Amino acid sequence: MDGFGIGDGVTPLSGPMSGVYGTVVWFYEEKHQLLVRFGASQQMYFAGDELKRWGE
């Protein structure tokens, strides 16, 4: 989905988690969203165009 795969390192382009490293852990196909985990306990859904690969 949107060029991202499970296990990819990403960061949101905007919002409170912008610049924070996260890992794609699941795809929500019906809503075309990716579940990204930040650290051990925080996770959020994003559309593919709201993310970029870590380090880009």
C-alpha positions as CSV (number, residue, x, y, z in Angstrom):
1,M,0.0,0.0,0.0
2,D,1.4,3.4,-1.1
3,G,4.9,1.8,-1.4
4,F,5.1,1.0,2.3
5,G,5.4,-2.5,3.8
6,I,5.1,-4.0,7.2
7,G,8.3,-3.3,9.1
8,D,9.2,-0.1,7.2
9,G,10.5,2.8,9.2
10,V,8.5,5.9,8.7
11,T,7.7,9.3,10.1
12,P,4.5,11.4,9.7
13,L,4.8,14.5,7.6
14,S,2.8,16.7,10.0
15,G,1.1,16.6,13.4
16,P,2.5,15.9,16.9
17,M,4.4,12.7,15.8
18,S,6.2,14.5,12.9
19,G,9.9,13.7,13.0
20,V,9.3,10.7,15.4
21,Y,10.4,7.2,14.2
22,G,7.6,4.7,13.7
23,T,7.2,1.3,12.3
24,V,4.4,0.1,9.9
25,V,2.8,-2.8,11.7
26,W,-0.5,-3.4,9.8
27,F,-2.6,-2.4,6.8
28,Y,-6.3,-1.5,7.2
29,E,-7.4,-2.3,3.6
30,E,-11.0,-1.1,3.9
31,K,-9.9,2.4,4.9
32,H,-6.6,2.4,3.0
33,Q,-4.7,3.3,6.2
34,L,-1.5,2.1,7.8
35,L,-1.1,1.4,11.5
36,V,2.2,2.9,12.7
37,R,3.7,2.0,16.1
38,F,5.8,4.6,17.9
39,G,7.8,3.1,20.8
40,A,6.2,0.4,22.9
41,S,2.7,1.6,23.5
42,Q,1.7,4.4,21.0
43,Q,0.1,3.6,17.7
44,M,-1.8,5.6,15.2
45,Y,-3.5,5.2,11.7
46,F,-2.3,7.2,8.7
47,A,-3.0,7.4,5.0
48,G,0.0,6.6,2.9
49,D,0.3,10.3,1.7
50,E,0.7,11.4,5.4
51,L,4.0,9.4,5.8
52,K,7.5,9.4,4.5
53,R,10.2,6.8,4.8
54,W,12.6,7.4,7.7
55,G,15.7,9.2,6.6
56,E,14.3,10.7,3.4
